Amino acid sequence: MYVAMNRFQVRPEAATAFEQMWLKRETRLPEVPGFLSFHMLRGPQREDHILFSSYTLWASRDAFEAWTKSPQFASAHKAAASKTGSDQKSEQQPMTIGSSQFEGFEVLQVIDGK
């Protein structure tokens, strides 16, 4: 399995709009081969931002990489960039401070609850 995470530093005044954007966005992930689950996480608040992270579990790194080369991926990420202002074309102040930070992990061990 493979975990793909993106970390976002969201301006506190934009946190509600950022959450709603993610909660209401259209997704085709369940149709993608190798997709297992998606979680949107809200983390600690700092002075200038609230940390958010998207956590996606894939059957394999190959499945994740195939998704990143798909037209669906390009479409979803283009729409998200324009909404967060991270494409730097928006006249409004962006929701995020800088770009999202990607982190990818090979799963070494899984321990499930009963």
C-alpha positions in Angstrom: 0.0 0.0 0.0 1.0 3.6 -0.5 -0.1 6.8 1.4 -0.1 10.1 -0.4 -0.5 13.2 1.7 -0.7 16.9 0.9 -0.2 19.4 3.7 -1.8 22.8 3.4 -1.1 25.9 5.6 -4.5 27.6 5.5 -5.0 31.2 6.6 -7.3 31.2 9.7 -9.8 33.6 8.1 -10.1 31.2 5.1 -10.4 27.9 7.1 -14.2 27.6 6.8 -14.2 28.2 3.1 -11.3 25.8 2.6 -13.1 23.1 4.5 -16.3 23.6 2.6 -14.4 23.5 -0.7 -13.1 20.1 0.2 -16.3 18.7 1.7 -18.4 19.8 -1.3 -16.1 19.1 -4.2 -16.9 16.5 -6.7 -14.6 13.5 -6.7 -14.0 10.6 -9.0 -11.5 8.8 -6.7 -13.8 5.8 -6.0 -13.7 5.0 -9.7 -9.9 5.0 -9.9 -8.2 1.6 -9.9 -6.2 1.1 -6.8 -7.9 3.8 -4.7 -8.7 2.6 -1.2 -9.7 5.6 1.0 -9.5 9.4 1.4 -9.4 11.4 4.6 -9.3 15.2 5.0 -7.6 16.2 8.2 -7.7 19.4 10.2 -4.6 19.9 12.4 -3.3 22.4 14.9 -3.7 26.2 14.6 -0.6 28.3 14.6 -0.4 32.1 14.7 -0.6 32.5 10.9 -2.2 29.3 9.7 -4.2 26.1 10.4 -2.6 22.9 9.2 -4.8 20.7 7.0 -3.7 17.5 5.3 -5.3 15.2 2.7 -4.5 11.6 3.3 -5.2 9.1 0.5 -4.5 5.4 0.7 -3.7 3.5 -2.5 -3.2 -0.2 -3.2 0.3 0.6 -4.5 2.6 3.4 -5.5 2.0 2.4 -9.1 -1.8 2.9 -8.7 -1.1 6.4 -7.2 1.3 7.3 -10.0 -1.2 6.2 -12.6 -3.8 8.5 -11.0 -1.4 11.4 -11.1 -1.0 10.9 -14.9 -4.8 10.8 -15.5 -7.0 13.5 -17.0 -9.2 13.3 -13.9 -6.2 14.2 -11.7 -5.3 17.2 -13.9 -8.9 18.4 -13.9 -9.3 18.1 -10.1 -6.0 19.8 -9.3 -6.6 22.7 -11.7 -10.0 23.4 -10.2 -8.5 23.2 -6.6 -5.7 25.6 -7.5 -8.0 28.2 -8.8 -10.3 27.9 -5.7 -7.4 28.1 -3.2 -5.7 30.9 -5.0 -2.5 28.8 -5.2 -2.4 29.3 -9.0 -1.5 33.0 -8.2 -4.0 34.2 -10.8 -6.7 35.0 -8.3 -7.3 38.6 -7.4 -8.4 37.6 -3.9 -5.9 36.8 -1.1 -5.1 33.0 -1.4 -6.6 30.6 1.1 -3.2 29.0 1.6 0.2 30.2 2.5 2.4 28.9 -0.3 1.8 25.7 -2.2 0.8 22.4 -0.7 3.6 20.1 0.4 3.4 16.5 -0.9 4.6 13.5 1.2 4.4 9.9 0.0 5.0 6.8 2.1 5.2 3.1 1.4 3.2 1.2 4.0 5.4 -1.1 6.0 3.0 -2.4 8.5 -0.8 -2.2 9.2 -2.4 -3.1 12.6 -6.1 -3.1 12.5 -8.5 -2.8 15.4 -10.9 -5.6 16.4 
